[in-house]
Amino acid sequence: MQRDVIIHHLMAFCGGLMGVYSIAGRMGVFAAAETANMIEIVCDIVGKDNLQFAYRVGALLIYSLAMVIHTVMSRMTRLDLRIISLALDALAALALSLIPIDIDPFVALYPLFFASAYQWCSFNGAEGYTCSTIFSTNNLRQAVTAATDWLILPKEDERRHKSGEKAVFFGGTLLAFNGGVAIGYIAYSIIGNVSVLLSLIPILVVLGLISPVKKHLPERA
């Protein structure tokens, strides 16, 4: 169980590294989530910017395709899909370090759109908690609500202890992710495009930890 948490937090750190690269290095495009992209698709339809519309639809299709492939593979193979996710993350990092900076940011980030979506499906939590390693909105909600419960519930209430554990888990994920953001941003400001290769470090560490680990336990209610 503890190893699962370490793996999860390392992948959140990796998510922060790659996420800040996509924002700092590719004109503010966040390849790990599709909300802003889908908003921009609608804006492009209304504004009739056909080229940007095509780029963004391409990103959405790639993001969705990764989820389709993961779902099919999870039903049809016994392979540990987390290892495939690590390979995709590594390939995406290598590709991004080589793609010229003047390429349209959506096109440049196509490898990361695919790898991020696949990672989201493959590393989706630990200790029974569903928790993203590539973005933080729900993780923030879970950490804040659990911490609030821990503060307001009576000490003798058994829910208080569970809330404390939950707050520590989600809070740790936030810290790991934003630690990756901080290091990634500093690295990008110094070495530029190749800073994305720092994500290979947590990827290799997780690869070393993952082989003896069994698949995830069922989610908690």
Secondary structure, DSSP 8 states (H G I E B T S, - for coil): -HHHHHHHHHHHHHHHHHHHHHHHHTTT--TT-SHHHHHHHHHHHHHT-HHHHHHHHHHHHHHHHHHHHHHHHHHH--S-HHHHHHHHHHHHHHHHHHS-TTS-HHHHTHHHHHHHHHHHHHS-EETTEE--SS--HHHHHHHHHHHHHHHHS-TT-HHHHHHHHHHHHHHHHHHHHHHHHHHHHHHHHHHGGGGGGGGHHHHHHHHHHHTT---------
